[in-house]
Amino acid sequence: MYNFTSFAMQLNELLPRDKETLPPTDSRLRPDCRALENGDLDRATAEKIRLEEKQRAARRERQKSDQEWAPRWFKEEMNPYTGQMDWLYSGGYWDRDWQECPDIF
């Protein structure tokens, strides 16, 4: 399907047990992708448009309050192994405290 291998399709599979441990921002929860995978192209398109507008609105709200977007679990700093700037894990993800996660879907 969609020229993906079986392995590639399984990477996005959402099992019921996974929903309990995933952050609400996990891409496997995207309603547009779910609709596309279920063959509902009209709904997938409508959801994608809705999500994009929601992202634009969130960006406008951040700009109004001079709030800059920042990654939740990574920070850009010097990688001690390569000596180059890199995105390094800053901790907290595995605590599974999703209360501060934004509602992006």
MMTF fields as JSON, N, C-alpha, C and O atoms, coordinates in Angstrom:
{
  "mmtfVersion": "1.0.0",
  "mmtfProducer": "UNKNOWN",
  "numBonds": 419,
  "numAtoms": 420,
  "numGroups": 105,
  "numChains": 1,
  "numModels": 1,
  "chainsPerModel": [1],
  "groupsPerChain": [105],
  "chainIdList": ["A"],
  "bondAtomList": [4, 2, 8, 6, 12, 10, 16, 14, 20, 18, 24, 22, 28, 26, 32, 30, 36, 34, 40, 38, 44, 42, 48, 46, 52, 50, 56, 54, 60, 58, 64, 62, 68, 66, 72, 70, 76, 74, 80, 78, 84, 82, 88, 86, 92, 90, 96, 94, 100, 98, 104, 102, 108, 106, 112, 110, 116, 114, 120, 118, 124, 122, 128, 126, 132, 130, 136, 134, 140, 138, 144, 142, 148, 146, 152, 150, 156, 154, 160, 158, 164, 162, 168, 166, 172, 170, 176, 174, 180, 178, 184, 182, 188, 186, 192, 190, 196, 194, 200, 198, 204, 202, 208, 206, 212, 210, 216, 214, 220, 218, 224, 222, 228, 226, 232, 230, 236, 234, 240, 238, 244, 242, 248, 246, 252, 250, 256, 254, 260, 258, 264, 262, 268, 266, 272, 270, 276, 274, 280, 278, 284, 282, 288, 286, 292, 290, 296, 294, 300, 298, 304, 302, 308, 306, 312, 310, 316, 314, 320, 318, 324, 322, 328, 326, 332, 330, 336, 334, 340, 338, 344, 342, 348, 346, 352, 350, 356, 354, 360, 358, 364, 362, 368, 366, 372, 370, 376, 374, 380, 378, 384, 382, 388, 386, 392, 390, 396, 394, 400, 398, 404, 402, 408, 406, 412, 410, 416, 414],
  "bondOrderList": [1, 1, 1, 1, 1, 1, 1, 1, 1, 1, 1, 1, 1, 1, 1, 1, 1, 1, 1, 1, 1, 1, 1, 1, 1, 1, 1, 1, 1, 1, 1, 1, 1, 1, 1, 1, 1, 1, 1, 1, 1, 1, 1, 1, 1, 1, 1, 1, 1, 1, 1, 1, 1, 1, 1, 1, 1, 1, 1, 1, 1, 1, 1, 1, 1, 1, 1, 1, 1, 1, 1, 1, 1, 1, 1, 1, 1, 1, 1, 1, 1, 1, 1, 1, 1, 1, 1, 1, 1, 1, 1, 1, 1, 1, 1, 1, 1, 1, 1, 1, 1, 1, 1, 1],
  "groupList": [{"groupName": "MET", "atomNameList": ["N", "CA", "C", "O"], "elementList": ["N", "C", "C", "O"], "formalChargeList": [0, 0, 0, 0], "bondAtomList": [1, 0, 2, 1, 3, 2], "bondOrderList": [1, 1, 2], "singleLetterCode": "M", "chemCompType": "L-PEPTIDE LINKING"}, {"groupName": "TYR", "atomNameList": ["N", "CA", "C", "O"], "elementList": ["N", "C", "C", "O"], "formalChargeList": [0, 0, 0, 0], "bondAtomList": [1, 0, 2, 1, 3, 2], "bondOrderList": [1, 1, 2], "singleLetterCode": "Y", "chemCompType": "L-PEPTIDE LINKING"}, {"groupName": "ASN", "atomNameList": ["N", "CA", "C", "O"], "elementList": ["N", "C", "C", "O"], "formalChargeList": [0, 0, 0, 0], "bondAtomList": [1, 0, 2, 1, 3, 2], "bondOrderList": [1, 1, 2], "singleLetterCode": "N", "chemCompType": "L-PEPTIDE LINKING"}, {"groupName": "PHE", "atomNameList": ["N", "CA", "C", "O"], "elementList": ["N", "C", "C", "O"], "formalChargeList": [0, 0, 0, 0], "bondAtomList": [1, 0, 2, 1, 3, 2], "bondOrderList": [1, 1, 2], "singleLetterCode": "F", "chemCompType": "L-PEPTIDE LINKING"}, {"groupName": "THR", "atomNameList": ["N", "CA", "C", "O"], "elementList": ["N", "C", "C", "O"], "formalChargeList": [0, 0, 0, 0], "bondAtomList": [1, 0, 2, 1, 3, 2], "bondOrderList": [1, 1, 2], "singleLetterCode": "T", "chemCompType": "L-PEPTIDE LINKING"}, {"groupName": "SER", "atomNameList": ["N", "CA", "C", "O"], "elementList": ["N", "C", "C", "O"], "formalChargeList": [0, 0, 0, 0], "bondAtomList": [1, 0, 2, 1, 3, 2], "bondOrderList": [1, 1, 2], "singleLetterCode": "S", "chemCompType": "L-PEPTIDE LINKING"}, {"groupName": "ALA", "atomNameList": ["N", "CA", "C", "O"], "elementList": ["N", "C", "C", "O"], "formalChargeList": [0, 0, 0, 0], "bondAtomList": [1, 0, 2, 1, 3, 2], "bondOrderList": [1, 1, 2], "singleLetterCode": "A", "chemCompType": "L-PEPTIDE LINKING"}, {"groupName": "GLN", "atomNameList": ["N", "CA", "C", "O"], "elementList": ["N", "C", "C", "O"], "formalChargeList": [0, 0, 0, 0], "bondAtomList": [1, 0, 2, 1, 3, 2], "bondOrderList": [1, 1, 2], "singleLetterCode": "Q", "chemCompType": "L-PEPTIDE LINKING"}, {"groupName": "LEU", "atomNameList": ["N", "CA", "C", "O"], "elementList": ["N", "C", "C", "O"], "formalChargeList": [0, 0, 0, 0], "bondAtomList": [1, 0, 2, 1, 3, 2], "bondOrderList": [1, 1, 2], "singleLetterCode": "L", "chemCompType": "L-PEPTIDE LINKING"}, {"groupName": "GLU", "atomNameList": ["N", "CA", "C", "O"], "elementList": ["N", "C", "C", "O"], "formalChargeList": [0, 0, 0, 0], "bondAtomList": [1, 0, 2, 1, 3, 2], "bondOrderList": [1, 1, 2], "singleLetterCode": "E", "chemCompType": "L-PEPTIDE LINKING"}, {"groupName": "PRO", "atomNameList": ["N", "CA", "C", "O"], "elementList": ["N", "C", "C", "O"], "formalChargeList": [0, 0, 0, 0], "bondAtomList": [1, 0, 2, 1, 3, 2], "bondOrderList": [1, 1, 2], "singleLetterCode": "P", "chemCompType": "L-PEPTIDE LINKING"}, {"groupName": "ARG", "atomNameList": ["N", "CA", "C", "O"], "elementList": ["N", "C", "C", "O"], "formalChargeList": [0, 0, 0, 0], "bondAtomList": [1, 0, 2, 1, 3, 2], "bondOrderList": [1, 1, 2], "singleLetterCode": "R", "chemCompType": "L-PEPTIDE LINKING"}, {"groupName": "ASP", "atomNameList": ["N", "CA", "C", "O"], "elementList": ["N", "C", "C", "O"], "formalChargeList": [0, 0, 0, 0], "bondAtomList": [1, 0, 2, 1, 3, 2], "bondOrderList": [1, 1, 2], "singleLetterCode": "D", "chemCompType": "L-PEPTIDE LINKING"}, {"groupName": "LYS", "atomNameList": ["N", "CA", "C", "O"], "elementList": ["N", "C", "C", "O"], "formalChargeList": [0, 0, 0, 0], "bondAtomList": [1, 0, 2, 1, 3, 2], "bondOrderList": [1, 1, 2], "singleLetterCode": "K", "chemCompType": "L-PEPTIDE LINKING"}, {"groupName": "CYS", "atomNameList": ["N", "CA", "C", "O"], "elementList": ["N", "C", "C", "O"], "formalChargeList": [0, 0, 0, 0], "bondAtomList": [1, 0, 2, 1, 3, 2], "bondOrderList": [1, 1, 2], "singleLetterCode": "C", "chemCompType": "L-PEPTIDE LINKING"}, {"groupName": "GLY", "atomNameList": ["N", "CA", "C", "O"], "elementList": ["N", "C", "C", "O"], "formalChargeList": [0, 0, 0, 0], "bondAtomList": [1, 0, 2, 1, 3, 2], "bondOrderList": [1, 1, 2], "singleLetterCode": "G", "chemCompType": "PEPTIDE LINKING"}, {"groupName": "ILE", "atomNameList": ["N", "CA", "C", "O"], "elementList": ["N", "C", "C", "O"], "formalChargeList": [0, 0, 0, 0], "bondAtomList": [1, 0, 2, 1, 3, 2], "bondOrderList": [1, 1, 2], "singleLetterCode": "I", "chemCompType": "L-PEPTIDE LINKING"}, {"groupName": "TRP", "atomNameList": ["N", "CA", "C", "O"], "elementList": ["N", "C", "C", "O"], "formalChargeList": [0, 0, 0, 0], "bondAtomList": [1, 0, 2, 1, 3, 2], "bondOrderList": [1, 1, 2], "singleLetterCode": "W", "chemCompType": "L-PEPTIDE LINKING"}],
  "groupTypeList": [0, 1, 2, 3, 4, 5, 3, 6, 0, 7, 8, 2, 9, 8, 8, 10, 11, 12, 13, 9, 4, 8, 10, 10, 4, 12, 5, 11, 8, 11, 10, 12, 14, 11, 6, 8, 9, 2, 15, 12, 8, 12, 11, 6, 4, 6, 9, 13, 16, 11, 8, 9, 9, 13, 7, 11, 6, 6, 11, 11, 9, 11, 7, 13, 5, 12, 7, 9, 17, 6, 10, 11, 17, 3, 13, 9, 9, 0, 2, 10, 1, 4, 15, 7, 0, 12, 17, 8, 1, 5, 15, 15, 1, 17, 12, 11, 12, 17, 7, 9, 14, 10, 12, 16, 3],
  "groupIdList": [1, 2, 3, 4, 5, 6, 7, 8, 9, 10, 11, 12, 13, 14, 15, 16, 17, 18, 19, 20, 21, 22, 23, 24, 25, 26, 27, 28, 29, 30, 31, 32, 33, 34, 35, 36, 37, 38, 39, 40, 41, 42, 43, 44, 45, 46, 47, 48, 49, 50, 51, 52, 53, 54, 55, 56, 57, 58, 59, 60, 61, 62, 63, 64, 65, 66, 67, 68, 69, 70, 71, 72, 73, 74, 75, 76, 77, 78, 79, 80, 81, 82, 83, 84, 85, 86, 87, 88, 89, 90, 91, 92, 93, 94, 95, 96, 97, 98, 99, 100, 101, 102, 103, 104, 105],
  "secStructList": [7, 6, 6, 7, 7, 2, 2, 2, 2, 2, 2, 6, 7, 7, 7, 2, 2, 2, 2, 6, 6, 1, 7, 6, 6, 7, 4, 4, 4, 7, 2, 2, 2, 2, 2, 2, 2, 6, 6, 7, 2, 2, 2, 2, 2, 2, 2, 2, 2, 2, 2, 2, 2, 2, 2, 2, 2, 2, 2, 2, 2, 2, 2, 2, 6, 6, 7, 7, 7, 7, 7, 1, 1, 3, 3, 3, 3, 3, 7, 6, 6, 6, 1, 1, 3, 3, 3, 3, 3, 7, 1, 7, 4, 4, 4, 6, 7, 7, 6, 6, 7, 7, 7, 7, 7],
  "xCoordList": [0.843, 0.0, 0.89, 1.877, 0.552, 1.29, 2.763, 3.604, 3.082, 4.453, 5.366, 6.586, 4.798, 5.586, 5.762, 4.902, 6.881, 7.06, 6.168, 5.69, 5.954, 5.175, 5.826, 5.138, 7.139, 7.857, 7.584, 7.302, 7.668, 7.436, 6.016, 5.812, 5.046, 3.658, 3.489, 2.716, 4.2, 4.074, 4.671, 4.289, 5.597, 6.218, 5.199, 5.364, 4.168, 3.153, 1.938, 0.97, 1.984, 0.851, 0.645, 1.598, -0.6, -0.948, -1.724, -2.894, -1.064, -1.701, -2.411, -1.963, -3.515, -4.256, -3.378, -3.557, -2.446, -1.593, -0.651, -0.213, -0.344, 0.564, -0.068, 0.624, -1.368, -2.042, -1.861, -1.86, -1.709, -1.572, -0.231, -0.125, 0.786, 2.123, 2.655, 3.681, 1.982, 2.464, 2.084, 1.03, 2.95, 2.561, 1.461, 1.376, 0.627, -0.453, 0.052, -0.733, 1.35, 1.941, 2.556, 3.122, 2.458, 3.047, 2.4, 1.177, 3.211, 2.693, 1.755, 0.967, 1.821, 0.905, -0.536, -1.46, -0.733, -2.074, -2.651, -3.772, -1.905, -2.383, -3.646, -3.642, -4.724, -5.979, -5.915, -6.604, -5.104, -5.004, -4.311, -4.719, -3.273, -2.578, -3.457, -3.479, -4.177, -5.098, -6.136, -6.401, -6.72, -7.736, -7.124, -7.74, -5.927, -5.256, -4.995, -5.23, -4.515, -4.243, -5.513, -5.469, -6.637, -7.924, -8.58, -9.696, -7.887, -8.392, -9.42, -10.052, -9.61, -10.58, -9.852, -9.483, -9.653, -8.857, -9.503, -8.804, -10.823, -11.501, -11.313, -11.004, -11.499, -11.321, -9.858, -9.57, -8.932, -7.503, -7.143, -6.4, -7.667, -7.399, -7.973, -7.3, -9.208, -9.851, -9.091, -8.917, -8.642, -7.891, -6.546, -6.113, -5.885, -4.586, -4.747, -3.944, -5.772, -6.028, -6.325, -5.821, -7.142, -7.475, -6.222, -6.032, -5.375, -4.157, -3.204, -2.601, -3.072, -2.193, -2.696, -1.902, -4.007, -4.56, -4.373, -4.112, -4.503, -4.289, -2.837, -2.578, -1.896, -0.484, -0.243, 0.487, -0.85, -0.7, -1.259, -0.647, -2.425, -3.048, -2.165, -2.014, -1.589, -0.706, 0.529, 0.984, 1.071, 2.237, 1.886, 2.668, 0.698, 0.267, 0.129, 0.517, -0.418, -0.57, 0.791, 0.968, 1.742, 3.09, 3.719, 4.375, 3.52, 4.092, 3.492, 4.2, 2.195, 1.538, 2.152, 2.294, 2.51, 3.054, 4.583, 5.189, 5.197, 6.659, 7.221, 8.336, 6.443, 6.874, 7.506, 6.908, 8.707, 9.399, 9.149, 9.132, 8.957, 8.76, 10.076, 11.142, 9.998, 11.196, 10.864, 9.793, 11.762, 11.54, 11.413, 12.067, 10.587, 10.323, 11.417, 11.792, 11.925, 12.843, 14.243, 15.044, 14.532, 15.854, 16.324, 15.514, 17.626, 18.19, 19.377, 20.09, 19.563, 20.667, 21.901, 21.913, 22.93, 24.179, 25.321, 25.121, 26.505, 27.687, 27.656, 27.514, 27.792, 27.855, 29.26, 30.24, 29.373, 30.709, 31.499, 32.72, 30.819, 31.499, 31.964, 33.0, 31.188, 31.544, 32.153, 32.803, 31.944, 32.447, 31.639, 32.081, 30.464, 29.617, 28.279, 27.876, 27.595, 26.27, 25.338, 25.392, 24.484, 23.617, 22.402, 22.409, 21.363, 20.191, 20.387, 20.408, 20.529, 20.792, 19.579, 18.882, 19.352, 18.234, 18.419, 19.492, 17.379, 17.483, 16.782, 16.784, 16.184, 15.552, 14.057, 13.514, 13.409, 11.998, 11.029, 9.931, 11.398, 10.455, 10.001, 8.81, 10.93, 10.609, 9.868, 9.425, 9.731, 8.908, 7.424, 6.597, 7.107, 5.735, 4.749, 3.61, 5.196, 4.307, 3.923, 4.664, 2.774, 2.372, 1.539, 0.997, 1.423, 0.564, 0.953, 0.091, 2.227, 2.694, 2.701, 3.058, 2.316, 2.29, 1.16, 0.04, 1.447, 0.385, -0.591, -0.252, -1.789, -2.8, -2.579, -3.089, -1.82, -1.481, -2.395, -2.345, -3.223, -4.122, -5.547, -6.45],
  "yCoordList": [-1.173, 0.0, 1.238, 1.291, 2.22, 3.482, 3.248, 4.092, 2.131, 1.757, 1.584, 1.678, 1.332, 1.046, -0.461, -1.237, -0.858, -2.271, -2.6, -1.701, -3.872, -4.282, -3.761, -3.325, -3.808, -3.313, -1.828, -1.404, -1.037, 0.405, 0.7, 1.601, -0.043, 0.16, -0.176, 0.477, -1.18, -1.581, -0.554, -0.506, 0.264, 1.264, 2.273, 2.805, 2.538, 3.51, 2.846, 3.525, 1.537, 0.828, 1.274, 1.402, 1.504, 1.946, 0.842, 0.6, 0.184, -0.893, -0.311, 0.692, -0.935, -0.41, -0.212, 0.761, -1.114, -0.988, 0.217, 0.755, 0.635, 1.765, 3.084, 3.97, 3.218, 4.483, 4.892, 6.081, 3.92, 4.202, 4.832, 5.536, 4.589, 5.059, 6.159, 6.766, 6.426, 7.43, 8.841, 9.052, 9.806, 11.192, 11.59, 11.017, 12.549, 12.955, 13.611, 13.875, 13.875, 14.487, 13.461, 13.842, 12.179, 11.135, 11.15, 11.219, 11.085, 11.19, 10.05, 10.185, 8.938, 7.837, 8.184, 7.471, 9.261, 9.693, 10.735, 11.2, 11.103, 12.122, 11.647, 10.597, 12.413, 11.985, 11.977, 11.178, 12.848, 12.849, 11.585, 11.009, 11.155, 9.919, 8.697, 7.784, 8.687, 7.571, 7.462, 6.368, 8.59, 8.574, 8.103, 7.322, 8.571, 8.163, 6.658, 5.98, 6.146, 4.712, 3.878, 2.722, 4.46, 3.764, 3.98, 3.518, 4.682, 4.881, 5.987, 6.098, 6.808, 7.905, 9.186, 9.994, 9.356, 10.475, 11.826, 12.792, 11.91, 13.182, 13.618, 14.778, 12.694, 13.025, 13.348, 14.264, 12.611, 12.862, 14.275, 14.976, 14.688, 16.032, 17.088, 18.065, 16.893, 17.851, 17.94, 19.033, 16.814, 16.805, 17.493, 18.225, 17.263, 17.904, 19.413, 20.141, 19.884, 21.328, 21.87, 22.927, 21.144, 21.576, 21.64, 22.603, 20.619, 20.597, 21.725, 22.353, 21.98, 23.061, 24.409, 25.25, 24.62, 25.878, 25.981, 27.066, 24.878, 24.873, 25.238, 25.965, 24.735, 25.073, 26.556, 27.209, 27.084, 28.517, 29.374, 30.365, 28.987, 29.739, 29.701, 30.715, 28.549, 28.432, 29.309, 29.943, 29.348, 30.193, 31.667, 32.436, 32.065, 33.462, 33.823, 34.915, 32.913, 33.165, 33.303, 34.159, 32.472, 32.587, 33.914, 34.551, 34.338, 35.604, 36.786, 37.742, 36.729, 37.809, 37.991, 39.115, 36.898, 36.965, 36.902, 36.707, 37.065, 36.985, 35.699, 35.675, 34.65, 33.345, 32.572, 32.421, 32.09, 31.336, 29.847, 29.361, 29.127, 27.681, 27.033, 27.438, 26.029, 25.298, 23.812, 23.44, 22.971, 21.53, 21.12, 21.691, 20.151, 19.725, 18.805, 18.935, 17.896, 16.884, 16.929, 16.016, 17.988, 18.119, 19.561, 20.485, 19.745, 21.092, 21.093, 20.099, 22.225, 22.34, 22.823, 23.908, 21.996, 22.362, 21.543, 20.687, 21.832, 21.156, 19.672, 19.319, 18.824, 17.386, 17.059, 17.328, 16.485, 16.226, 15.178, 15.097, 14.382, 13.327, 13.781, 13.336, 14.679, 15.125, 16.52, 16.904, 17.284, 18.653, 19.598, 20.715, 19.172, 20.003, 20.245, 19.496, 21.308, 21.582, 20.45, 19.955, 20.055, 18.91, 19.021, 19.791, 18.248, 18.185, 17.028, 15.865, 17.36, 16.356, 16.197, 17.164, 14.988, 14.672, 15.402, 15.343, 16.088, 16.864, 16.204, 16.746, 15.04, 14.308, 14.547, 15.47, 13.701, 13.875, 13.033, 12.746, 12.629, 11.891, 10.597, 10.287, 9.856, 8.536, 8.613, 7.588, 9.811, 9.988, 9.858, 9.586, 10.056, 9.947, 10.871, 10.491, 12.071, 13.089, 13.995, 14.908, 13.732, 14.422, 15.676, 16.254, 16.108, 17.24, 18.528, 19.352, 18.705, 19.934, 19.843, 20.809, 18.707, 18.552, 19.391, 19.374, 20.112, 20.893, 19.986, 18.864, 20.483, 19.757, 20.112, 21.122, 19.281, 19.615, 18.957, 19.295, 18.031, 17.374, 17.802, 17.352],
  "zCoordList": [0.0, 0.0, 0.0, 0.733, -0.804, -0.926, -1.253, -0.942, -1.865, -2.229, -1.021, -1.157, 0.16, 1.348, 1.474, 1.058, 2.051, 2.372, 3.575, 4.267, 3.81, 4.988, 6.262, 7.185, 6.309, 7.481, 7.701, 8.822, 6.629, 6.752, 7.23, 8.043, 6.738, 7.172, 8.652, 9.353, 9.123, 10.524, 11.479, 12.648, 11.003, 11.87, 12.39, 13.488, 11.63, 12.031, 12.676, 13.018, 12.843, 13.433, 14.875, 15.643, 15.224, 16.571, 17.272, 16.973, 18.196, 18.95, 20.173, 20.728, 20.595, 21.755, 22.995, 23.728, 23.231, 24.419, 24.318, 25.336, 23.092, 22.897, 23.327, 23.829, 23.134, 23.441, 24.9, 25.218, 25.777, 27.207, 27.56, 28.565, 26.752, 27.101, 26.193, 26.499, 25.092, 24.15, 24.582, 25.182, 24.272, 24.532, 23.548, 22.462, 23.905, 23.003, 21.721, 20.809, 21.646, 20.459, 19.508, 18.483, 19.824, 18.983, 17.6, 17.485, 16.565, 15.195, 14.825, 13.889, 15.534, 15.25, 15.614, 15.225, 16.351, 16.738, 15.781, 15.982, 14.748, 13.803, 13.095, 12.452, 13.211, 12.585, 11.059, 10.423, 10.46, 9.001, 8.502, 7.493, 9.199, 8.811, 9.023, 8.197, 10.131, 10.406, 9.289, 8.792, 8.894, 7.835, 6.516, 5.79, 6.205, 4.97, 4.974, 3.973, 6.09, 6.174, 6.074, 5.654, 6.458, 6.349, 4.987, 4.751, 4.096, 2.743, 2.605, 1.554, 3.625, 3.585, 3.188, 4.039, 1.884, 1.383, 1.653, 1.957, 1.547, 1.801, 3.252, 3.525, 4.161, 5.582, 5.869, 6.64, 5.263, 5.468, 5.024, 5.71, 3.884, 3.381, 4.315, 4.644, 4.739, 5.647, 6.972, 7.512, 7.489, 8.747, 8.589, 9.479, 7.466, 7.235, 7.193, 7.777, 6.509, 6.447, 7.848, 8.228, 8.611, 9.972, 10.851, 11.594, 10.767, 11.574, 11.195, 12.065, 9.899, 9.46, 9.958, 10.38, 9.914, 10.412, 11.926, 12.446, 12.621, 14.072, 14.395, 15.354, 13.597, 13.79, 13.53, 14.276, 12.484, 12.187, 13.317, 13.715, 13.832, 14.925, 16.174, 16.856, 16.473, 17.64, 17.462, 18.415, 16.252, 15.982, 16.149, 16.708, 15.658, 15.82, 17.3, 17.714, 18.088, 19.533, 20.212, 21.079, 19.825, 20.398, 20.021, 20.845, 18.769, 18.319, 19.07, 19.389, 19.355, 20.102, 21.483, 21.964, 22.107, 23.466, 23.482, 24.535, 22.319, 22.192, 22.791, 23.314, 22.705, 23.211, 22.064, 20.998, 22.291, 21.259, 21.459, 22.59, 20.363, 20.452, 20.854, 20.39, 21.715, 22.135, 22.213, 22.694, 21.749, 21.857, 23.324, 24.196, 23.58, 24.957, 25.506, 26.671, 24.708, 25.236, 24.622, 24.823, 23.88, 23.268, 23.378, 23.451, 23.389, 23.373, 22.42, 22.275, 21.783, 20.837, 21.589, 22.171, 21.562, 22.221, 21.628, 20.767, 22.112, 21.594, 21.973, 23.143, 20.97, 21.21, 21.717, 21.022, 22.913, 23.461, 22.681, 22.816, 21.874, 21.121, 19.751, 19.259, 19.128, 17.782, 17.767, 16.795, 18.846, 18.884, 18.012, 17.741, 17.568, 16.72, 17.405, 18.295, 16.971, 17.504, 17.088, 15.962, 18.026, 17.788, 18.704, 19.665, 18.403, 19.275, 20.236, 19.833, 21.515, 22.54, 23.454, 23.763, 23.866, 24.758, 26.081, 26.682, 26.536, 27.772, 28.953, 30.059, 28.727, 29.818, 29.914, 29.306, 30.686, 30.984, 30.186, 30.663, 28.992, 28.148, 28.813, 28.825, 29.356, 29.905, 31.238, 31.757, 31.795, 33.0, 32.662, 33.532, 31.394, 30.876, 31.584, 31.857, 31.874, 32.429, 31.263, 30.9, 30.693, 29.465, 29.736, 28.795, 30.976, 31.316, 30.6, 30.293, 30.335, 29.688, 28.161, 27.487, 27.618, 26.158, 25.566, 26.078, 24.505, 23.864, 23.119, 22.742, 22.918, 22.142, 20.675, 20.189, 19.978, 18.592, 17.572, 16.389, 18.008, 17.059, 17.294, 16.589]
}
